[in-house]
Amino acid sequence: FSPFRFVPKGTGVVLGLVTSKSPQLENPGELMRRIDEAAKYIDPDRLAISPQCGFASTAAGNPLTESDELAKLKLCVDVANAVWR
C-alpha cells in the first residue's frame, strides 16, 4: 500500500479486498487489518472497500450464486460500518 502516499489530496481509493472469483467469504478481521495497513499511507477517511471486480468478469461468469454475491456485498457493508462509523 506504500504507493498510496502519492495519491493526490481529495482523491479516494477503493480497496478491492473481497474476491468475486470464489464463494468463500473473507475473514472480516483480516479485511480490517488490511484497511489499517493501507491507512498507514493515506487518511482512512479517503478509503473504501469493495469486491475486486464485477461478479461476472468473464463470459462464463464466476462460480458464485446470487446468495454468494449478496453475502460478499453484505460483508463489505459490515466491514465498512465497523471501520468508518
C-alpha positions in Angstrom: 0.0 0.0 0.0 3.0 2.3 0.2 2.2 4.0 -3.2 -0.9 5.4 -1.6 1.2 8.1 -0.1 1.3 9.6 -3.6 -2.5 9.8 -4.1 -3.4 13.4 -4.6 -5.3 15.2 -1.8 -9.1 15.0 -2.4 -8.8 11.6 -4.2 -10.2 8.5 -2.6 -9.0 4.9 -3.0 -11.3 1.9 -3.2 -9.7 -1.3 -1.8 -10.9 -4.3 -3.8 -10.2 -6.7 -1.0 -13.2 -9.1 -1.4 -12.8 -11.6 -4.2 -15.5 -12.0 -6.8 -14.0 -15.3 -8.0 -14.8 -17.6 -5.1 -17.9 -18.0 -2.9 -15.8 -18.3 0.3 -16.2 -15.3 2.5 -13.1 -13.4 3.6 -12.4 -13.0 7.3 -13.7 -9.6 8.5 -10.8 -9.2 10.9 -8.3 -9.8 8.1 -10.1 -7.2 5.9 -10.0 -4.7 8.8 -6.3 -5.4 9.2 -5.7 -4.7 5.5 -7.6 -1.4 5.8 -5.5 -0.5 8.8 -2.4 -1.3 6.8 -3.5 0.9 3.9 -4.3 3.7 6.4 -0.6 3.9 7.3 -0.2 5.6 3.9 -3.4 7.5 3.3 -6.1 9.0 5.5 -8.6 6.2 6.3 -11.5 8.6 5.5 -10.2 8.5 1.9 -10.5 4.7 1.7 -13.4 2.4 0.8 -13.9 -1.3 0.5 -15.5 -3.3 -2.4 -15.3 -6.5 -4.3 -12.2 -6.7 -6.5 -14.3 -6.5 -9.7 -17.6 -7.5 -11.1 -19.2 -10.8 -10.3 -19.3 -11.8 -14.0 -15.9 -10.7 -15.1 -15.6 -13.4 -17.7 -18.1 -14.5 -20.3 -18.8 -17.7 -18.4 -19.1 -15.8 -15.1 -17.8 -16.9 -11.8 -18.9 -19.9 -9.6 -21.0 -17.8 -7.3 -24.7 -17.9 -6.7 -26.8 -14.8 -6.2 -26.8 -15.6 -2.5 -23.0 -15.7 -2.5 -22.8 -12.3 -4.2 -25.2 -10.8 -1.7 -23.1 -12.3 1.2 -20.0 -10.7 -0.3 -21.7 -7.3 -0.6 -23.1 -7.6 2.9 -19.5 -8.4 4.1 -18.3 -5.2 2.5 -21.1 -3.1 4.2 -20.5 -4.8 7.6 -16.7 -4.2 7.5 -17.2 -0.6 6.3 -19.6 0.1 9.1 -17.2 -1.4 11.6 -14.3 0.7 10.3 -15.9 4.0 9.4 -18.7 4.5 11.9 
